[in-house]
Amino acid sequence: MLAVQVPAYTRVLVAGGRGGIATPTVLGVGGIGVVEAVGDDVHTVRPGEVVMTGGFLTSGRVAEPEEVLLGWTGIGGRGRSTATTDAMRRTWRTGTFAERALMPASTLLALPGAEHHPDPARLAFLPWLTIAAGAVERSGLGPGDRVVVSGATGQLGGATVLLALARGAGRVVAYGRSTASLERLAALDQRVLTVPATGDRATDAAALTRALDGDADVVVDALGPAPTSDLTMAAYDVLRTDATMVLVGGVRQDLSIPYGDLMHRRLTLRGSWMASNETAYATWRQVEAGLVDLDALAVTTVGLDDPDDALARAEAVRGLEIVTLVP
Ligand SMILES: NC(=O)c1ccc[n+]([C@@H]2O[C@H](COP(=O)([O-])OP(=O)(O)OC[C@H]3O[C@@H](n4cnc5c(N)ncnc54)[C@H](OP(=O)(O)O)[C@@H]3O)[C@@H](O)[C@H]2O)c1
């Protein structure tokens, strides 16, 4: 492994706050590495190549796909473990917080040209960018669109802002609590406007409408586990007729959506979990072309010697500040 992002909420996960994981295990989801060796039937990546893993393993069964994250919690579909997901997670226990990882070939993506990238510690954000890119793709965001990113102050939200700008959004309204994160986002581009979250649905919806100067064509919700659905619903309230809202965050609340409202406004509400290797490749191309500028990130690097310190540092950063493990 060359470099692996340590997500801000890793300590919560380690403490058991995000569901079960087959143990013993090596934690760590996603990352950038160099291939040392491949199995005889592996042709997706070659020894010596710089590759990304998103840690996203699918059973490959088209009729009933079953999906898990490696080195992390997270089961796709209805989120319930099955004999198949248990077997997948029992077999593959080597996450990426390590010097070396053993990975199923299907989770690896060759990044042609990445061997020339000057800073693998920044490139370690590629898996999170890819998840955000999956949400932006599913939103159908077009050039000139007005977008709200809820939870823009988080790492996934920050990644979503970068992807929306790269895709030509006309206006990106970054909505979240942390004022320091919002300031960093505002400095990215004149198209970014910020709305600090108060948590009051009506107040926040009014502020979003002012920042948008109207309604939103697209909302991407990348919030973490907020205690109510009010932040999510404030952004829902500013969708224009025919707009799309994509949920990619980790909110554990139910949403109360009036049937008649969704129907009359012809809204599309979509979920987005992880992303394909094709999306990851397209994201890498945007990074390589400079459309997504990784210089926007403030990166702290940590090693393997003090895991507790690494978790503390990861927990302390926000949004476009990231902690990267360079083992
Ligand atoms: N769908 C997928 O494929 C996928 C993949 C990876 C992760 N996720 C989920 O996405 C979520 C966000 O990930 P991340 O890496 O961006 O996490 P993160 O960096 O910890 O960001 C969390 C975001 O949620 C906000 N937030 C957290 N608690 C809140 C509260 N009580 N009230 C209001 N806002 C709150 C934070 O606001 P402030 O910083 O402004 O306080 C921040 O914007 C996670 O919960 C994760 O489970 C989903």
Ligand as a Chemical Component Dictionary entry (heavy atoms), coordinates in Angstrom:
data_LIG
# 
_chem_comp.id                   LIG 
_chem_comp.type                 NON-POLYMER 
_chem_comp.pdbx_formal_charge   0 
_chem_comp.three_letter_code    LIG 
# 
loop_
_chem_comp_atom.comp_id 
_chem_comp_atom.atom_id 
_chem_comp_atom.alt_atom_id 
_chem_comp_atom.type_symbol 
_chem_comp_atom.charge 
_chem_comp_atom.model_Cartn_x 
_chem_comp_atom.model_Cartn_y 
_chem_comp_atom.model_Cartn_z 
_chem_comp_atom.pdbx_ordinal 
LIG N1  N1  N 0  -23.238 5.748  0.298  1  
LIG C1  C1  C 0  -21.976 5.380  0.313  2  
LIG O1  O1  O 0  -21.492 4.693  -0.599 3  
LIG C2  C2  C 0  -21.095 5.809  1.455  4  
LIG C3  C3  C 0  -19.728 5.571  1.408  5  
LIG C4  C4  C 0  -18.921 6.038  2.427  6  
LIG C5  C5  C 0  -19.477 6.699  3.521  7  
LIG N2  N2  N 1  -20.829 6.875  3.582  8  
LIG C6  C6  C 0  -21.474 7.559  4.708  9  
LIG O2  O2  O 0  -21.415 8.948  4.460  10 
LIG C7  C7  C 0  -21.420 9.640  5.690  11 
LIG C8  C8  C 0  -20.494 10.829 5.577  12 
LIG O3  O3  O 0  -19.155 10.356 5.413  13 
LIG P1  P1  P 0  -17.921 11.345 5.593  14 
LIG O4  O4  O 0  -16.695 10.598 5.284  15 
LIG O5  O5  O -1 -18.192 12.617 4.893  16 
LIG O6  O6  O 0  -17.994 11.616 7.174  17 
LIG P2  P2  P 0  -17.524 12.892 7.949  18 
LIG O7  O7  O 0  -16.328 13.483 7.296  19 
LIG O8  O8  O 0  -17.460 12.494 9.379  20 
LIG O9  O9  O 0  -18.722 13.966 7.733  21 
LIG C9  C9  C 0  -19.934 13.864 8.420  22 
LIG C10 C10 C 0  -20.856 14.989 7.969  23 
LIG O10 O10 O 0  -22.085 14.887 8.677  24 
LIG C11 C11 C 0  -22.294 16.058 9.463  25 
LIG N3  N3  N 0  -22.830 15.659 10.756 26 
LIG C12 C12 C 0  -22.401 14.650 11.544 27 
LIG N4  N4  N 0  -23.136 14.603 12.672 28 
LIG C13 C13 C 0  -24.031 15.610 12.583 29 
LIG C14 C14 C 0  -25.065 16.096 13.455 30 
LIG N5  N5  N 0  -25.288 15.532 14.642 31 
LIG N6  N6  N 0  -25.783 17.144 13.037 32 
LIG C15 C15 C 0  -25.538 17.745 11.851 33 
LIG N7  N7  N 0  -24.567 17.338 10.994 34 
LIG C16 C16 C 0  -23.838 16.288 11.363 35 
LIG C17 C17 C 0  -20.938 16.693 9.603  36 
LIG O11 O11 O 0  -21.120 18.068 9.841  37 
LIG P3  P3  P 0  -20.000 19.052 10.451 38 
LIG O12 O12 O 0  -18.644 18.515 10.043 39 
LIG O13 O13 O 0  -20.297 20.368 9.800  40 
LIG O14 O14 O 0  -20.174 19.051 11.912 41 
LIG C18 C18 C 0  -20.327 16.380 8.247  42 
LIG O15 O15 O 0  -20.822 17.265 7.284  43 
LIG C19 C19 C 0  -20.974 8.637  6.764  44 
LIG O16 O16 O 0  -21.980 8.538  7.740  45 
LIG C20 C20 C 0  -20.774 7.336  6.014  46 
LIG O17 O17 O 0  -21.339 6.257  6.701  47 
LIG C21 C21 C 0  -21.642 6.470  2.576  48 
# 
loop_
_chem_comp_bond.comp_id 
_chem_comp_bond.atom_id_1 
_chem_comp_bond.atom_id_2 
_chem_comp_bond.value_order 
_chem_comp_bond.pdbx_ordinal 
LIG N1  C1  SING 1  
LIG C1  O1  DOUB 2  
LIG C1  C2  SING 3  
LIG C2  C3  SING 4  
LIG C2  C21 DOUB 5  
LIG C3  C4  DOUB 6  
LIG C4  C5  SING 7  
LIG C5  N2  DOUB 8  
LIG N2  C6  SING 9  
LIG N2  C21 SING 10 
LIG C6  O2  SING 11 
LIG C6  C20 SING 12 
LIG O2  C7  SING 13 
LIG C7  C8  SING 14 
LIG C7  C19 SING 15 
LIG C8  O3  SING 16 
LIG O3  P1  SING 17 
LIG P1  O4  DOUB 18 
LIG P1  O5  SING 19 
LIG P1  O6  SING 20 
LIG O6  P2  SING 21 
LIG P2  O7  DOUB 22 
LIG P2  O8  SING 23 
LIG P2  O9  SING 24 
LIG O9  C9  SING 25 
LIG C9  C10 SING 26 
LIG C10 O10 SING 27 
LIG C10 C18 SING 28 
LIG O10 C11 SING 29 
LIG C11 N3  SING 30 
LIG C11 C17 SING 31 
LIG N3  C12 SING 32 
LIG N3  C16 SING 33 
LIG C12 N4  DOUB 34 
LIG N4  C13 SING 35 
LIG C13 C14 SING 36 
LIG C13 C16 DOUB 37 
LIG C14 N5  SING 38 
LIG C14 N6  DOUB 39 
LIG N6  C15 SING 40 
LIG C15 N7  DOUB 41 
LIG N7  C16 SING 42 
LIG C17 O11 SING 43 
LIG C17 C18 SING 44 
LIG O11 P3  SING 45 
LIG P3  O12 DOUB 46 
LIG P3  O13 SING 47 
LIG P3  O14 SING 48 
LIG C18 O15 SING 49 
LIG C19 O16 SING 50 
LIG C19 C20 SING 51 
LIG C20 O17 SING 52 
# 
